[in-house]
Amino acid sequence: MDASYRRAGAGGGSAPRSVEDIFKDYRARRSAILRALTHEVEDFYAQCDPEKENLCLYGYANEAWEVALPAEEVPTELPEPALGINFARDGMNRRDWLALVAVHSDSWLVSVAFYYAARLNRNERKRLFSMINDLPTVFEVVSGGVKQSRERDRSTSDNSGRNKLSVKQTSEPRIENNAREPDEGYDEDDGDHSETLCGTCGGIYSADEFWIGCDMCEKWYHGKCVKITPAKAESIKQYKCPSCSKRPRPM
């Protein structure tokens, strides 16, 4: 899909100007993304190949969706979706990955709507937000059954989680405590403070995945996100995450 087609919103017309037209555009893009993350999720999952370059999920005004490379022009005419959603696909639980994509998609949908709404007055923008807010978010739709399953996962992860969270168990006696404390730098307003988040993709800890902890900043990462396998981790005496590895050594 070429850049001009994207700029037109795949709708073929001029940019929406009124509250009603902007909301129509928002609703169509939202419908497209919802279809990608629900009814056509197998197709979407297959297209998000981690071996490919940074990919984005686009929803268009004609209710079509596309997984594609980001727009090349800088700055872009419209706000761009989250970049590189494919890289975290195999590094976290599938339902958590879909929920993460949904959250980023919600942010993108609102940013596009309010990009168009920049010329509206205060009352019009308020009315537009009210119309958007009356619809459930993509995250709310996609994650409808996620929380119950996540609670079941946590109830069985106490013992197995200690073995799979990191290979450095002997040098990290506080693994269980770490898994129940929120990492610094993440928003704690979501009401769930008991889960460790991946320092790369923000995914939530799951006992059926391999994780590794940084010995410098003490943050945790999916092995897939930092390209560390369990076998490779066995030979690492002191692991430094990508961010800490780039920091200059103190003089």
N, C-alpha and C positions, 0 to 999 in steps of 0.2 A: 504494500500500500504506500503510495507516494506521499510526500509531505503536504502537497496542496490538498489532497483528499482528507488528510488528517485535520488540517487547519479548517476545512469546511465542516468538520465534525461528522463526516460521512453522511451528511444530511443534504448536501447539495445546495443549501441556501445561505443567506447572509447570517451574520452572528445574531443570536436572539437579543432583543432589547427590552421587551416588557417583562414584568414579573411573571406573567403567565407563560410566555415563550421560554424564558430561562428555566422555569420549573418543568416545562415539557421536555426541554433538553436534558435536564438533570434526571428526570424520571426514566427517559429512554436509555441514557447511559447506565443508570443503576440497574435497569432491567437486563441489559446486556451482560453486565458483570455478574449479576445474580445467576443468570443462566449458565455462565462459564463455571461458577463455583458450586453449582448444584446439579441441574439436569444434565449438563454437558461436562461434568467434572473430570471424567476419564480422558476426554479429548484434551481438556485444559492441562491436566496433569502430565500427559504425554508430551505436550508441546514445551513444557518448562524443563527442558533438558539441562542439567547442571554443566554438561560439557560444552554448551554453547556460550556465546558472549552474554553480557548483561541484557536481560529481557524485561519488558514491561507488559502489563495487562491494560489494554485500552478498551473502553466501552464507547460506542458511537451513538449519534443521534438517530440513526436508523435502526437501533437496537441490535447491531452486530458487535461482536467482540473480537479481539485479535491479540495474540501474544507476539510481540515484535520488538525489534531494536528501538532504542529511543530516537527521538527526532535529532537530526544532525545540526540544525541551526542553533546558534547561541546569541542572544537568549531566544528561547522558543516562543512562538506566538501565544500558545496556551500553556498553562502549567502542565508539567509532565508527571506521570504516575511514578510509583516507587520503582527504583532501578535495581535490577539483579534479583528479582524474586525467585528465579530458577536456581540460584546458587544454594539456597537453604532447603531446597525440596527434599533431598535425601538425607539431610542432616538433622531432621527433627520429625516428630510424630506427624503423620499425614494430616490429621484433623487440626492439630495446632498450627501446622503450616498454612492450611486453608484459612484458619481464623486470622492468622497474621496478615495474609494477603488481603483478607476482607477489611481489616482495620485500615490498612494503607489505601485500599480502594475507596473507603468512606472519606478519608481525608482528601483524596484526589477529587472525588465528585464534588465535594463542598468547595474546594479551591477553584475548580472550573466554573461552578455556578457563581461564585462571588467575584471571579474575574470578569464575567459578563455583567455582574451587578454593580460594578464600580461606578457606573454613571447614574445609578438609581439614587433617589433621595433616601433619607433615613427611614421614613415610614415604609417605603417600598421594600427596602432591604429587610426590615423587620418582618414584613408580611411574607417575603420570600423564605426567610429562615423558618417562620412558623409553618409554612406549607411543607418544607423539607422535613422539618422535625416531626410532622404528623405521620411520616412514613417510618417504618422500622429500618434501622441501619442494615447495611449488608452484613456487618458482623453479627447483629442480632439474629438475622435469618440463618446465616451459615453455621453459627455456633449454638443453635438451639439445643442440641443434645450433647454438646461438648463437656459442659460442666459436670454432669452426672458421671460420664465416663472417666473424667479426670479424677473425680473423687475416688472412684474404684481403683484407679491406677495408684493413687497415693496410699490407699489403705494397704496395698500389698507390696509397696516399694521399700519398706523399712529395712528388710534384710537384704533383698536382692539389690537394692539401690546402692548399698555400701560397697558391693563388689563391682558394680558397673559404672559408678559415677566417675572413678578415676583409678588409675593403676597405682597411684601414690598413697595407698591406704596407710602403709606403715609409717610414712612421714607426715601424714595428715590425720591425726587422731580426732579432729573436730569435723569430720566429713558430715556426720549426721546433723550437727548444728548448722553447718554451712548450708545444707540443703533446706533448712527451714528459716533462713533469714534472707530478706530481700537484698539484692546487690545495690551498692551505692550507685547513684546516677540514674536510677530508674524511677519512674513515677509510682508512688505508693497509693494513689487515690483510687485504684481499682478495687480496693476492698479485700484483696487476697495477698497477704504478706508472707505466705508460707512457702513460696516456690522460688527456686533459683532460676535466673534467666541467663541465657547464653549471651556472652559479651559481644558476639558478632551479629547474630540474627534476632536476638531478643526472644527466642523460643523458650518455652517452659520445660523444665527438667522432666524427663520421663525415664523410668527405670529400664526400659528396653533399648536404650541408646547408650553409646559410648561417649563419655564426657572426660575432659581433662582440665585440671586447674592450673593457673599460672602461679608460679612460685614467687613472682615479683609483686603483682597487683592483687593476687588472690581472687581474681575473677574466674568464672567457669565458662567453658566453651564446648559446643558439640565437636567431637573429633573431626567430623566431616567438614565443619565450617573452617577449621584451621588446618585441614589436610593432615591430620595425625591419626593413624590407625592404632589399634591396641598393640599390635606387634611392634610398631615403631616406638610407641610410648615406653615399652619395656626397656629400651636402650637409652632412654633420656633420664639423666640423673637430676637435672634441674630444668624444668620447662619454662620458657619465656613466651608469652603470647606475641602475636605480630606487633601490637602497639608497644609493648615493653622492649621488644627486640630493636625497634627503631630509635629508642631513646639513647642519647649519647651517654657513655660511661662517665661517672664522676671523676674529676681530676684528683 
